[in-house]
Amino acid sequence: MSVSVEENLKHIKERMAAACARAGRDPKEVTLIAVSKTKPVSMMMEAYGTGIRDFGENKVQELLEKKPQMPEDTRLHLIGHLQTNKVSHVIDKTVLIHSVDSLHLAEKIEQEAAKRDLISEILLEVNVAREESKFGMFVEDVTKNLEIISGFPHIRVKGLMTIAPNVENAEENRKFFKELYQLYVDIKSKNIDNGTMSMLSMGMTGDFEVAIEEGATLIRVGTGIFGSR
């Protein structure tokens, strides 16, 4: 018998609350994003029925197909790699682009947002572990890129995001979450004039508890909610 989305969510929320308690954090500081990539709208609606409003999609095409089928107050996050030629399709359909991994992509987002006279909220993706298979800026490049992007009138940089290595033991990723949190704090202290630097998107099904303990404000959980793909 398959476990229901509702049961899975209950379990994830209990684990989130326990991680917050261990870290002395208010559970309200952490938003759960249900990663619904490759999953049908019917499963998303099950999650919606339990109060989930934030959903993460990896592919622009899938986000565009699902958006009209979901209730108005659904917040869709683009968490996958965004190609510059897809920016125009998604710019006004997502509440937050987590995966801005280069200055070039930020420039394209600025151009498209300017055309529509809207403000695009983004996170800068940081490849903390320097994995060749992953996208993202290296830690040492983030501040100088942010200083340029902060001059773009149609972009608000809300924070940072990382995809940690796929490990058996979540503790192995603690050092990467710590490093991103430290970068986040350093950037906040510089008061670079753009956005609020209030979001830290890190942690997935396998390591979200460690991420919460290290300061995540957004966690991205797919398999833990919807089952394996």
N, C-alpha and C positions, 0 to 999 in steps of 0.2 A: 504493500500500500504506500502510495507516495505521500510524503508529508506536505501539509497545505502551506501555502504562502503565508497565511495568517499565523500558523504555528511557528514557522521559521522566523517571522518578523518579531513575534513575542520573545523568542529565544535570543535573537540578535539584540533587541532593546534591553533585555536583562543583562546581557554581557556588556553592552555600552554603559549601562548604569553602574555596574560593578567596577568597570575601568575608570569611570569618572570618580567614583568613591575612593578608589585607591590613590588617585592623583589629586584628590581634594578639589575637584572641579564640579561646577554646576552642569548637570546633563543638558540643560537648555543651551549651553555653549556649543554643543556638537550636533550638527545636522547630518542625518542619514540620507545618502543618495542611493536609491535602489537602481542598480545597474541592470537595465532591461534589454541590453543588446541581444539580438537573436531571439528574444522572447516575445510571444504574442501579446497583443493588446489585452486579451482576456486575463492573462496573468498580471499585467500591469493594473488592470481594474480591480483585481483581488487586493493588491497592495494598496491601491487608492482607497478601497473600502475600509481599510484599517487606519486611514489617516495619513498615509504617505502622499506627499505632493511633489517631492523632488525625485526625478528619474534621470539616469545617465545613459546616454547613447554614444556609441563609438563612431558610427558612420552617419554622414550627413543624409544620405538617401533614406536610411531607416528612420532617422529623426523626422524627416519631412513627411514620410508615409504615416507615422504614428500620431503626429501632432494633431491633425484634424479629427482623429478618432478618440482623443482623450478630452476630459472635461476642461473647461476654460481655465480653471485655476491650477492646472498642472504646470509644474516648472521643469522644463527640459534643459539639461546640462549637456554640452558637448564635451566628452572626456577623451575622445580618441584623436589621433593625429589629424590635423586639418590641413588639406592642401590649399594653396592660394587660389586655385581655380574654382574652389567650392565655397569660398567665403561669401560671395554674393547671395548664394542660395540660403545660407543659414543665419546670416547676420541678424535678422529680425525675428528669428524663430526660437532662439535659445536665450535663457536668462543669464547664462555664464559660460564662457569658453575657457575650459580648464587648461587647454593644451597649446598655449601660445609659446612655441619653442624657439622662435627666432625673431630678430628685428625685422627681417623681410616679411614675415607673416603679420606682424603688428602693423607694418606700413600698409599692407593690403587691407587689413581690417579697418584702419583709419580711413582709407580711400572710400571703401564701400559704406561705412557708417556715415561719412560726410555726405555722400550722394543721397542718403535717405534721411539726413538730418536727425540722426539718433546717436545716443551714447552707447557704446558697446562695453560691457563689463567683462573683464578677462582676468585670468590668472597666468602667471609666467611659469612655464614648465621647466623644472630644474632636474637635470640628470645627475643627482647627487652621487650615485654609485659609479658614474662614468661608464655605464654599460654600452658597448658598441651597438647592441641590438635595440637600444632605446633612443627616443628623441629627447630633446631638452637642452637647455643651456647648461654649461658647466657653472659651478658655484661662483668662480672668480669673474665670470662675465655678466652675472645678473645685475649688479648695481649699475654698471656703466650702460647696459642696455635699458634699464629702467629710467635712467636719467634722460635718455633720448625719448623713450616712449612717453614719459610724463609730459612732454611738450605737445603730444598729439591731442587736439581738443575733443575728439570724438571717442576717446578711449578712457576708461577708468580701470586702473590696475588695482584689483581688490585683494590680491595676495599671491601666494605661491602654491605650486602643486608639484608633487613628485610621484613617480611609479617606482616603488622599491623593487629590488630583485625578488625573483620567485624562489623562496627558500622553504625548506622543511620546517625549520625552527624560527618562529617569528622574532625571537630575541636577536637573531643575527641582523635584523633590519633596524634595531633600536638606534644604532650609531648614525644611520642615515637620517632617521627622523629627528634625532637630536641636532644634527648638523643643519638640516633645513630650518628647524625652529630657531636656531641661533642666527642664521642668515635673516630670517623673518624679523627677529627682534632688532638686529643691527640696522636693517633697512628702516624699520619703524622709527628708530632713534634719529635717523638722518632727516626725517620729515621732508622727504622728496615730495614736491607738491603735485600729487595726483592720486586720486582714489583715497581709500582709507587704510589699506594694508591691514585688513581685519580677517582675512581668510587664509587658512592653511589646509589644503586638500591633500591628505595623505592617509594611507591605510586602506586595505581591501579585505576580502573575506578572511584571508589567512593571517593577517597581522594588524587588524584594525584596533585591537585592544592596546597593543604596544603604541600605536600611533596616537591614540587618545591620551595615553599616559604621558606622551611626549609633546602634546599641545595641538593635535589636529582639531580643526573646527568643522571640517567636512570629511566624512569617510564614504568610500565608494564600495558598496557591497552588492555583488551579483549572485554568485553561486550560493552564498549563505542564505539568500532569500528565495531565489527561483530554482535552485538545484543546478546540477552541472549541465553544461551545454552539449 
